[in-house]
């Protein structure tokens, strides 16, 4: 059993590499066939044809697509993601500066969605067909049905513009920008390390609304899946036996249910976290959040495909790695996949 698990893990790692390569190919080709002109964004639309031709040759856009791809792949293997048209910086530096904002937003969102979604789903399963179960199912349905950008605009209008309960767009107010030296890139952490509680609480007021909106969509999925897992386990003999012995619901949950659904929950949470990193694109645009999503959107508008392809690869790699590690956790947590010892 152990050898099979290691072999299966190796196969999954190979699938990860193949998937990443296919993602690179598809993203690169789509970027080259889109009706965008990065040359015009650099030299201006009024430049003469000779200047256009010289810049196209400098960027390698005069080569066939397959040659452009191999040139890009060669540079990528050397750690060179190209230069961004928008900023003039190496793309890898721009991504390194933007990624912590996305990571901070998505991490807070997955924490909120897990803390609410898992207990909500388990409670709904325990009281199946009750008013609470119906309430949880409606909440999940709404979270799946309404687009994130609508929630974002609605939240800004109500909680920021009308009630003034939260901060507005951006990570902090303008007058506080640049006051904290970035150590980790996570503004909440850096402001605490610097002991600047004004910046910390201001950052909290700015991040709480986009994090809650992102968390709601993930919470809907987590709640629905947790309810399904719990209902399946409640019909098992070991739960019936525990109830017959007089075990409390709390004892059944902590001692029996959670250990048995832990593997499935790890997979669901990994998928949700990856989805939050991807879904943050829309949220970042709505809230002017300076993360990878907004960076890629601005790059796409001017045809800066170096930035778009690199951002897509980073997000795709993270999503695939989360799935890979969830498979690894499955092998570690599920006793059926481990070698049985005497």
N, C-alpha and C positions, 0 to 999 in steps of 0.2 A: 504493500500500500504506500509506503514511504517513497519508494523508487518511482512509482507511478505519479505521485504528487509532484516530485521534483521534475519529472519529465514534462508533466502538464504545465508546470510553471515556466519551464524553458520554452515551450511552444507558445505560451501566452506572451512572453517577452518578444519572441520572434514576430508574432502577430502585431505587437505594438510598433515595432520598427517598420514593418510593411505598411501599416496604417498611416504612420507618420510620413512615410515617403509618398504614399498616394495623396495624402492631404497636401503635401508640398507641390506635387505635380498639378493637381486640380486647381489649387489656389493660384499658382503661377500662371497657368494657361488662361484662366478666367481673367486675371489681372491684365494680361496682354491683349485680350480680345475686347475688353471693355472700351466703349467710345470715350476714353479720357486721353488727354494729351499732357503728360508731365513736362514736355519741352516748353509748351506755352506758358506753364506756370513758372518756369525758370526765366526764360528770355522775354516773356511778354508777348501778347498777341500781335503787336505792331512791328515785331522784329522782321528783318528781311529774310527771304528764303535761304540765303547762304548761312545766316546765323542759325536758323532752324536745323539745317542739314548738319552743320558742325556740332551742334549740341546733341543731336540724335546719334551721331557717330561716337561722341564722347561717352554717352550713356549706354552705348551698345545696342540701341534700339533699331539700328539699320541691319542687324543680323537676323537670320531666320529664328523663329521662336525656339526651335530645339537647341540651337547654338546658344541663345540667350539663357536657356534653362541650365545647360551644362556649365556655362560661365558662372551663373549664380550658385549652382550646387558646389562648384569648386571653391568659391569664396566662402560659402556657408560652412563647409567642412574645415575651413581655416578660422572660423569664428567671425567672419566679416559679413555682416548683414546689409552692408551698403550704407549710403548717407541719405538722410531725410531731406526732401526738398523743402518742407515747411520750415524746419529749424536750421538746416545746414549742418547738424550734428550727426555723428554716427548713429544709426538706428538703435544699436544695442545700448547706447548711452541714454537715448530718449526712453526706451522701454524700461531700463533700469530705474529711471526717475519716475515713470508713470505707474509701474506695476505695484509699488507699495500702497498707493491709494486704492487701487482695485482690490488688492489683497485684504486691506483693512476693512473695506466695505463688505466684501463677500464673507469674511470670517465672522464679523459681527452678525451678519444676516443668518449664517448657518447656525450660530450659537442660539440666536433667538428662536429660529424655526424649530430647532431640536428641543429646546427647553419647553416649548409650547406644544409642538406637534406630537411628540412621543406620548406624553401624559394624556393629551386630548384623545389620541387614537385609542389608547389602552382603556381609558375610562369609557369611551363610546362603545367599545366592544364588551366591556363588563355589563353595561346597561343597554344591551342591544334592544332596538326598537322603542326605546324610551324617548322622552322629549329631548334629553341631552344628546342621545345618539342622532336624532333628527337634526338638532342644532349643529353638531359637528359635521354632519354630511353636507348641510347647506353651506357652512363656512368653507368647506373644501371645494364644493362646486363653484362658488363665487370666485375663489382664488384661482381656479383653473380657467374660468370663463372670461374674466375681464382682463384686458391687456395691461401690462405693467405701466406703459406710458400714460394711460388714462388715470390710473391710481396716482402716478407721480404728479400730473398736472392738478388733479383734484386735491391732493395733499398740500401742494404749494398754495393753492388758492385759499383753502380752508385754514390750515394750521399755521401757515406763514403769513400770507397777505391779510387774512381776516382776523384770526385769533392771536397771531404773533406768539404762538407757543414754542416754535422752533426757529432755528436759524435758516437763512435762505440758501441760495445756490453757493457752491464752492465748499471748501473744507473748513474755512474760518472767515470771519469778517475781513474786509480788505485791509483795515488798519492794523490787523494782527499778522498779516502774511509776512513771512520771512523772519519773524522774531525768534523762531526755534531752530537751532542748528540740527539738521537731519542726522540722526545716528542710525536708526533702523529704517527710516522712511515712513514708519507708522506714526502719524501725528499724535495720536492719543498716548502712545508709549513714550515718544520723544518729549512731549510736554511734561509728562510725569517725571521723567528722568531729569529734566531741566528744572523741575520744581515750579513751573509756571502754571498755576492752577487757573488763571484767567483764560489762557489759551486752551487749556484742557477742557474746561466747561463750555467754552465757546465752540470748540471742535465737537464736543458731545451734542450740542444743540444743532449742529449742522449735519452730523452723520445719522442721527437717530431716525429722521423721517425717511431718507432713502434706504437705510438698513431695514426698517420695518416694512417698507413696501416690497423690497426684495425678499425679505423673510416670509412675507405672507404667501407669495407664490410657492416657495419651497415648503412652507408649513402645510399647505393644502395637500401636496403630494405625500409628505411624510405622515401626516395624519391618516390619510386614506390607506397607505400601505401598512402602517402600524396597526390600524384597526383590523385589516385583513389578516395579518400575521397572528394577532392576538385571538381573533375568532377561531382560527384554525387550531391553535393550541388549547383553547378552552374546551374543545371537544375531545381532547386526548385523555387517556385513562389516568395518567399521573395527576392531572388536575382534578378529575373527579374523585380520585382517592384522597388527595389532599383536602378537598372540601369535606369529604366524609369523615375525616379525622378531626375536623373542626378548625382547620387552618384559616387564618384571616386573609382577606383579600390582599393586604400588604405583604404578608408572608408568601402568598402564591405568586405575586408579581415579582418580588425581589429574589425569592429562592427558586422559583421554577420557570416562570414565563420569560423574564429578561434573559437568563442564560440560554434559553432555547431559541429565542428570536434574535439574539445578538448578531449572529452571522448575517442574517437577512437585513438587519438594520444597518450594519456597517456598509453593505452594498448600496442601500438606498441613500444613506448620508453621503457616500462618496459621489454618487451620481448627482445628488442635489447640489453638493458643493461645486462640482464641475459646471453644473448648469447655472449656478449663481455667477461664476466667473464669466461665463458666456453672456448670460442675461444682463450683466451689469452694463453692457454697451448702451442699451436704451435708457437705463436709469441714469447713467453718467451724463448722457446728452441732456436729459430733462433737467438734472440738477447741476449742470456745469461742473461735474466732478472730474478733477484732472487725472483720470486713470487711463488705462489702456484703451477702454472703450471709446472715450472721447478723442483720444489721440488717433485711433484708427479711423474714426469718422471724419475728423478734420483732414487726415491724409487722403482718404478716399475721395473727398470732394475736389481735391486738386490733382487726382491721379497719381499720387505718390505711392506706387505699388511696392517699393522696397519696405516702407513702413507697414503697409497693409498685410503683405505676405508674412513679414516677420512677426507681427502681432498675432496673426492667425495661427502661425506655427507655435508660438509660445502658449496660447490658450489651448490649442489642440493637444500639445504635449502634456500640459498640466492635466487636462481631462483624461487623457489616456493613462497617465501615470497614476491618477487617482483610482481608475478602474483596475490597473495592474496591482496596486497595493491592496485594494479591496479583495482581489483574488488571493493575494498572499495572506491577508487576515483570515479569509475563509479557510485556508489550509491550516492556519494556526489554531483557530477557534473551534472548528468542527472536528470532533474526535473521530468521526468516521473517515477522515482523510489522513489521520496520523497512524503510524505504525502501532499495532496493538502489542503491548508488552505483557508478559506474564505477571 
